[in-house]
Structure formats: structure tokens, C-alpha cells
Amino acid sequence: MSLRVLQYDQPDDRAAFEALADRLRQQVAGAGQLAEQVAAIVEDVRTGGDEAVVKYMRQWTNPSFTADMIRVKSDEMAAAEKSLDPKLRDAMQRSIAHVREYQSHILPSDPPTITIDDCQLGLRFTPIQRVGLHVPGGKAAYPSSVIMLAVPAQVAGVPNLSIVSPPPTANADAERSEASGTAPDISPLVLAVCHMLQLDRVYRIGGAQAIAALTFGTESVDAVDFIAGPGNAYTQQAKRQLFGRIGIDGFFGPSEVVILADDSADPAAIAADLLAQAEHDPGCCFLVSTSRAVIDNILAAIEEQLPDRKRRAAIEPALRDWSAAIVVDSDATAYQLVDTLAAEHVTLAVADPHAALAQINHGGAFFLGDGTPVASGDYYAGPSHCLPTGTTARFTSGLSVYTFLKRSSLEHYPARPGDQAIADIVALAEAEGLDAHAESLRRRTDRKP
């Protein structure tokens, strides 16, 4: 099972590409049956608290779920870290160190004050005080997401962090539960990383019910001011509906990649990158090139590697239903398509990736050259892997230390505005019919400047 190939200069193929791009955009839409279902869940949790959360956790994860299971106990997290394989723990520590170093490097400081017409002007960065982080867990365990979410928030100085992460979806881990004789639970790898990062508010809940619980607070869950993190369509829809009551990072939904390749790219490496993206459930892949031969070589490498992949059951429908290889007639058209897709991950596997980058405006994260796998960003390099999806990289950014900082402007006239400033502001206020604004300036005219 491989990618379908679209010839962009053919009307039918161009229409097929536009349909795929529109399908991505529709994931962010706020209408339809899913939106109605999420609205019902949100209202249920708002009025029912823990009882409603338990109801949905029983429905989708563990039929025996109870309210006292919502918050994870500290000794559970300590035991999870203690049980880690030492080599895995060391790898996690290095990942944490890389992310912390990069996020500290880009941490902004308050700029120097500037004086304009006797007014001292500045800018102040302050961290959001209460943040909830959603770590997916329904279909797979993502301890890397704990690192990529929590470390930037810690570097920003957020004093109160809450983590929500659910046990596997019902029947998603049936073999493990049958073998152990117990119901599947939140990933011990997630708990281990939480303990390594000294996170003490951890809840074994997820989905729309977790977003609602973090927003309104329940008997067991502390309310927050801001929610960040990836998740399925239900999770992202809940964030969308509750935006305003809480802040959100953006739409971080089903994962996607666009790879621009030329004949300098290693077909085997690019095929591996596409398969890596497709193994997300779901994953979405686009391969763009001016050369049909380049695409054919990469497709052949996909067919060669696919039988060895353990998550083939997820990869094949992702390639079939959500992905495409597109042949274009020029570099300019290739750049246009990359911008149209405005993808979460953009790989520039071309001879001069920096020159290509200069022609492209939209992408959550860019990976330059065929020697840079997306997986390095997923786990290790330093930038967060929590990135905008559904073409929203057109107007929003990936998660970083900036996500958790607020900016406040500062103004200070040591005595009062100067005579010219008072006259100008009075004129502007009166032009808008706001005489009280004007009077607030006149009341200061007797002060010595």
C-alpha cells in the first residue's frame, strides 16, 4: 500500500489535492455532530463534576473507573520512575536537558525602557499562573509529550502545572490487560517522566471530559487558566469551544508532514520519514517534487520498508486515505503547495534547503535537509514537538516557552504628560466624542511636568 500520485497540472488531480487540503481544514471546524457531542460532554462535566468525568472514563477506558482514581498518587509516580530501564531513563534525561537548554536560550527578557515624549515605555513578560497540559494516551503512550509540554512551561516560570493523560481506550490494550489480569492504566512511562520533572498534579483522565474538568474544576481536579497539548478531534474541539473561559495553545490535532524532495534526497531516508509519520493513528503525509522519478524511487522504498513496520495496520490507511504524492511543474508551484498545506512538519529534502526555506511562509516546524529526521524533533533536539495542525500554521505557532508567557505594556509619566501630549490627546478624545477621556488629561494640567 503506497501513496497515490497526483499530477498537479491535471484538473482532476488538482481537485483531488484541494479536497485533501480542505479535509485538513475541516478538522478545525466548529460545527457538526462531533461538535454537538463535545458540547454535551462539556456541559455534563460543568454541572456534574467528578461524577460526569467518571461516567465518560468508564465509557471509553475502564468500566471500573472510580473518582478516587482520577488523581495519580505520588508513590505511583515514584514507583514508575524507579522501574525505568536505566538506558531509557538516561535518554529521557538527555531529552529533558536538550529541551530545557533550547527553551532557556529563546526565553525572552523584558526589553529596555524607551522614552517617547517624556513617557517611559516598557514591556513586561509574566508567566501564566495555572496551566493544564493534555498528554494523549488513548491509543499509545507519549512520555515525550510530557517533556515537550512541561519543560517549556517550567522554563517560562509557570508555578502551577497540571497534567491530564488517560489510560488506553477500551479494547485498545486488550492483550496486555488479559495477560496481566488487570485493567489497562495510564502509561508508567508518562508517570515516570512526570516524577522526573517533579510534577505533582497528575490526573488519569483525557479527552473532552479532561479539558472540561481543567476548565471548570471538579472535586478532584484543580481549575486552570490555560490548556495546552495535542489530542484527538474531541480534545481539540473541547479546547475550541472553551476558548475564552480558558486560553489555549492552538489546534494541535492529528499529526502531519509535508516533504519537499529533489534528486539529492536519499529515497530510503525519505520513505522512512513518511512511514514514521503515517504510523500515527491517524497520520497524514504529503510528498511534493518536480520529478516523477524522485517520487517513484521513494514509493519503491516505502514498499520495501512497509512489511517490517509493526504499526502497519495504522500506516496503510494513513497512506491510502489521508496522503498523496504530488508532481508539480516548477519549484514555485512546489513552494505554493507547501504553503497551502501549512503543515505541522515540513521537511525540505532538497539540495539547498535554506534557499527553499526563504520561499516558504508556513510550517509548524522545518527540518532542513534529508539528514534531519522529523523524529529528532519529536524526541530530542530541543524545540517542542507540539505543533499546529489542520493548516493552522498559517496563523499560529508551535508550543514553546512563549506559549506560557503574557506580555503587558508599561507606561509611566513621572509627573504628567507634557503640554503638547495633553493637547493632542484632548483633541483625539473629543474627535471621538469621549469628553471624559479629554477631561482626564485636563485634570493634570496644573501639575508641574
C-alpha positions in Angstrom: 0.0 0.0 0.0 1.6 3.2 -1.1 0.8 6.9 -1.7 -1.4 7.8 -4.6 0.4 10.0 -7.1 -1.3 13.2 -8.3 -0.1 15.2 -11.3 -0.9 18.8 -10.2 -1.2 20.2 -13.7 -4.1 17.8 -14.4 -7.5 19.2 -13.4 -8.8 16.1 -11.7 -5.6 15.5 -9.8 -5.6 19.2 -8.7 -9.1 18.8 -7.5 -8.1 15.7 -5.5 -5.3 17.6 -3.9 -7.6 20.5 -3.0 -10.1 18.0 -1.4 -7.3 16.6 0.8 -6.3 20.1 1.8 -9.9 21.1 2.6 -10.2 17.9 4.6 -7.4 19.1 6.8 -9.0 22.5 7.3 -12.3 20.8 8.2 -10.7 19.2 11.2 -10.7 22.6 12.8 -14.3 23.3 12.0 -16.7 24.0 14.9 -19.9 22.5 13.6 -21.4 19.1 13.0 -22.2 16.0 15.1 -18.8 15.9 16.8 -19.1 19.5 18.0 -22.6 18.7 19.4 -21.2 15.6 21.2 -18.4 17.6 22.7 -20.7 20.4 23.8 -22.8 17.8 25.7 -19.8 16.4 27.4 -18.5 19.8 28.4 -21.9 20.8 29.9 -22.2 17.4 31.7 -18.8 17.9 33.4 -19.5 21.6 34.2 -22.6 20.6 36.1 -21.7 17.1 37.3 -18.0 17.4 38.2 -16.3 14.1 39.2 -19.4 12.1 38.6 -19.6 13.1 35.0 -15.8 12.6 34.5 -16.1 9.1 35.9 -19.0 8.3 33.6 -17.0 9.1 30.5 -13.9 7.4 31.7 -16.0 4.2 32.3 -17.5 4.5 28.9 -14.2 4.9 27.0 -11.4 3.4 29.1 -12.0 1.3 32.3 -15.6 0.2 33.2 -14.4 0.0 36.8 -13.1 3.6 36.9 -13.9 5.5 40.2 -13.5 9.0 41.4 -10.6 8.2 43.7 -8.6 7.0 40.6 -8.8 10.5 39.0 -5.7 11.9 40.7 -2.5 9.9 40.5 -0.7 9.3 43.8 2.9 10.5 44.2 4.0 7.0 45.2 2.7 5.6 41.9 4.9 8.1 40.0 7.9 7.4 42.2 7.5 3.6 41.6 7.2 4.2 37.8 10.4 6.1 37.7 12.2 3.5 39.8 11.1 0.8 37.4 12.6 2.5 34.3 15.2 0.8 32.3 18.4 2.8 33.2 19.3 3.4 29.5 15.8 4.7 28.8 16.0 6.9 31.8 19.3 8.4 30.6 17.8 9.0 27.2 14.9 10.8 28.8 17.2 12.9 30.9 19.2 14.0 27.8 15.9 14.8 26.0 14.8 16.9 29.0 18.2 18.7 29.1 18.1 19.5 25.4 14.6 20.9 25.6 15.4 22.9 28.7 18.6 24.3 27.1 16.8 25.4 23.9 13.8 26.9 25.7 16.1 28.8 28.1 18.0 30.1 25.1 14.9 31.5 23.5 13.4 32.8 26.8 12.7 36.5 26.2 13.7 39.1 28.7 12.0 42.5 29.3 13.4 45.0 26.7 15.0 48.2 27.9 12.6 51.1 28.6 12.2 53.6 25.9 11.2 57.3 26.5 8.8 58.9 23.9 7.6 62.4 24.6 8.5 62.2 28.3 6.6 58.8 28.7 8.7 55.9 29.9 7.5 52.8 28.0 8.3 49.2 28.5 7.2 45.6 28.2 6.8 43.0 30.9 6.7 39.2 30.5 5.0 37.2 33.2 4.1 33.5 33.2 0.5 32.2 33.2 -0.2 31.1 36.7 -2.3 27.9 36.3 -1.7 25.7 33.3 -3.2 22.3 32.3 -1.3 20.1 29.9 -3.0 17.3 27.9 -0.9 14.3 27.1 -2.5 11.8 24.7 -2.8 8.2 25.9 -5.9 6.6 24.4 -4.1 4.7 21.6 -0.4 5.0 22.5 1.8 6.3 25.3 3.6 9.6 24.8 6.1 10.3 27.6 7.9 12.6 25.1 4.8 14.9 25.1 5.2 15.4 28.8 8.7 16.7 28.2 7.7 18.8 25.2 4.8 20.4 27.1 6.0 20.7 30.7 9.7 21.8 30.2 8.8 24.9 28.2 6.2 25.8 30.8 8.7 25.3 33.6 11.3 27.4 31.8 8.6 30.1 31.5 8.1 30.0 35.2 4.6 28.7 35.4 4.1 27.9 39.1 1.1 25.6 38.9 1.1 22.8 36.3 -1.5 20.1 35.9 -1.1 17.0 33.7 -4.0 15.0 32.3 -3.4 11.7 30.5 -5.9 8.9 30.1 -5.5 5.1 30.2 -5.8 3.3 26.9 -9.1 3.5 25.2 -11.3 0.4 25.9 -10.1 -2.6 23.9 -7.0 -0.7 22.7 -4.8 -2.7 25.0 -6.8 -5.8 25.4 -3.9 -8.2 25.0 -2.0 -6.5 27.8 -5.0 -6.5 30.2 -5.8 -10.1 29.5 -2.1 -11.1 30.2 -1.9 -9.2 33.4 -5.4 -9.8 34.7 -5.8 -6.0 35.3 -7.5 -3.2 33.5 -5.1 -1.1 31.4 -3.9 2.0 33.2 -2.1 5.3 32.4 1.3 4.7 30.9 4.0 4.1 33.6 6.4 5.9 31.2 4.2 9.0 31.4 4.2 8.8 35.2 7.9 8.3 35.3 8.6 11.4 33.3 6.1 13.4 35.5 8.1 12.3 38.6 11.4 13.2 36.9 10.0 16.7 36.3 8.6 16.9 39.8 5.0 17.3 38.6 2.6 16.6 41.4 -0.8 17.3 39.9 -1.3 14.4 37.5 -4.8 13.1 36.6 -5.5 9.8 34.7 -8.2 11.4 32.6 -8.3 12.6 29.0 -10.4 13.7 26.0 -13.1 16.3 26.1 -14.0 15.4 29.7 -10.5 16.2 30.9 -10.5 19.6 29.1 -13.8 20.4 30.7 -12.6 19.3 34.1 -9.5 21.5 33.9 -11.6 24.4 32.7 -14.3 24.4 35.4 -12.6 22.4 38.1 -14.2 19.4 39.9 -14.0 17.8 43.3 -10.7 16.2 42.3 -9.3 18.4 39.5 -8.0 21.9 40.1 -9.2 24.5 37.6 -6.6 26.2 35.3 -6.3 29.4 33.3 -4.8 27.9 30.1 -4.7 24.5 28.4 -2.1 23.2 26.0 -1.3 20.0 24.3 -2.1 17.7 21.4 -5.0 15.3 21.2 -7.8 13.8 19.1 -10.6 15.6 17.5 -12.7 15.5 20.7 -9.9 17.1 22.7 -9.2 19.8 20.2 -12.9 20.6 19.8 -13.3 20.9 23.5 -10.4 23.4 23.6 -12.0 25.3 20.8 -15.4 25.5 22.5 -14.0 26.6 25.9 -11.6 29.2 24.5 -12.4 32.5 26.2 -13.1 30.9 29.5 -9.6 29.5 29.3 -6.7 30.2 27.0 -5.5 27.6 24.6 -2.3 27.0 22.6 -4.0 26.3 19.2 -5.3 23.4 17.2 -2.8 20.6 17.8 -4.7 17.6 16.2 -3.9 14.6 14.1 -0.2 14.6 13.0 1.0 15.5 9.5 4.1 16.1 7.4 4.9 17.6 4.0 8.2 16.6 2.4 9.6 18.6 -0.5 12.2 16.4 -2.2 14.5 16.6 -5.2 17.1 14.2 -6.7 19.6 15.0 -3.9 17.4 13.3 -1.3 18.0 9.7 -0.2 14.9 7.8 -1.1 15.2 5.3 1.7 15.5 8.0 4.3 12.5 9.9 3.0 10.5 6.8 2.8 11.3 6.1 6.4 10.2 9.6 7.4 6.9 9.1 5.6 6.3 5.8 7.3 7.2 7.3 10.6 4.6 9.9 10.2 2.0 7.5 8.9 2.2 5.3 11.9 0.5 8.0 14.0 -3.2 7.0 14.3 -4.1 8.8 12.2 -1.1 10.2 10.3 -1.1 12.4 7.2 1.7 12.6 4.6 2.4 14.7 1.5 5.4 14.2 -0.8 6.0 17.1 -3.2 8.5 17.0 -6.1 9.1 18.4 -9.5 10.4 15.0 -10.6 8.2 11.9 -11.1 11.4 9.8 -10.9 12.2 11.1 -7.4 8.7 10.2 -6.3 8.8 6.7 -7.9 12.1 6.0 -6.1 10.7 7.0 -2.8 7.5 5.0 -3.3 9.6 1.9 -4.1 11.5 2.4 -0.9 8.1 2.7 1.0 7.0 -0.7 -0.4 10.3 -2.2 0.6 10.2 -1.0 4.2 6.5 -1.3 4.9 6.4 -5.0 5.6 8.9 -4.6 8.5 6.8 -1.9 10.3 5.0 -3.0 13.5 2.2 -0.5 13.1 1.3 -1.4 9.5 -2.4 -1.5 10.5 -2.2 2.2 11.1 0.2 3.1 8.3 -1.7 1.6 5.4 -5.0 3.6 5.9 -3.0 6.8 6.6 -1.2 6.4 3.3 -4.4 5.4 1.4 -6.9 7.8 2.9 -5.0 10.9 4.1 -1.9 11.2 2.0 -0.6 11.8 -1.5 2.5 12.4 -3.6 2.2 15.4 -5.9 4.2 16.0 -9.0 4.5 19.7 -9.8 5.9 21.6 -12.8 8.1 24.1 -11.0 9.8 24.9 -7.7 7.4 27.9 -7.4 4.4 25.6 -7.6 6.0 23.3 -5.0 6.5 26.2 -2.6 2.9 27.2 -3.2 1.6 23.8 -2.3 3.8 23.6 0.9 2.3 27.0 2.0 -1.3 25.8 1.1 -0.9 22.8 3.4 0.7 24.9 6.1 1.7 21.6 7.8 2.8 20.7 11.3 6.1 19.3 10.0 7.8 20.5 6.8 10.9 18.6 5.6 13.0 20.3 2.9 14.9 17.4 1.5 16.5 19.4 -1.3 20.0 20.4 -2.4 19.7 23.9 -0.9 17.1 23.7 1.9 17.9 27.3 3.1 17.1 28.7 -0.3 13.9 26.8 -0.3 13.0 27.9 3.2 13.4 31.5 2.1 10.5 30.9 -0.4 8.1 29.3 2.1 6.0 31.1 4.7 4.0 28.4 6.6 5.0 25.5 8.7 4.9 24.4 12.4 8.5 23.2 12.3 11.0 23.0 9.5 13.5 20.1 9.1 16.3 21.1 6.7 18.0 18.5 4.5 17.4 14.8 4.2 19.8 14.2 7.2 17.3 15.7 9.6 14.5 13.3 10.5 11.3 14.6 12.0 11.7 12.1 14.8 14.7 14.1 16.1 12.2 17.0 16.7 9.7 14.5 18.2 12.0 13.4 20.9 15.3 15.0 21.3 16.6 18.1 19.5 15.2 20.9 21.7 12.1 22.6 20.1 8.8 21.2 21.3 7.0 18.7 19.1 3.6 20.2 20.0 2.8 22.0 16.7 -0.2 23.4 14.9 -2.1 21.1 12.5 -5.0 21.3 10.1 -3.3 24.1 8.0 -3.4 26.4 11.1 0.4 27.1 10.8 -0.8 29.9 8.5 -1.6 32.0 11.6 -0.3 30.3 14.7 3.0 28.9 16.1 4.2 25.7 17.8 4.4 25.5 21.5 7.4 27.0 23.2 8.3 29.0 26.3 6.5 31.9 24.6 3.2 30.0 24.8 3.2 30.3 28.6 4.2 34.0 28.8 1.9 37.0 28.8 3.0 40.4 27.6 2.0 43.6 29.4 2.9 47.1 28.2 4.2 49.6 30.8 3.6 53.4 30.7 5.0 55.9 33.2 4.8 59.7 33.1 6.8 60.8 36.1 4.5 63.8 36.8 2.1 64.2 33.9 2.0 64.2 30.1 3.6 67.3 28.5 1.5 70.2 27.3 1.6 69.1 23.7 0.7 65.5 24.6 -2.3 66.8 26.7 -3.5 69.0 23.8 -3.1 66.1 21.3 -4.9 63.6 23.4 -7.7 66.0 24.2 -8.2 66.7 20.5 -8.3 63.0 19.7 -10.7 62.2 22.5 -13.1 65.0 21.6 -13.0 63.9 18.0 -14.4 60.6 19.2 -17.0 62.3 21.4 -15.3 61.0 24.6 -15.2 64.1 26.8 -14.4 62.2 30.0 -11.3 60.9 28.3 -10.4 64.5 27.5 -11.2 65.7 31.0 -8.8 63.1 32.5 -6.0 64.9 30.7 -7.2 68.4 31.6 -7.3 67.5 35.3 -3.5 67.0 35.2 -2.6 70.3 33.5 -1.9 72.1 36.9 0.8 69.6 37.9 4.4 70.6 37.3 5.8 68.5 34.5 
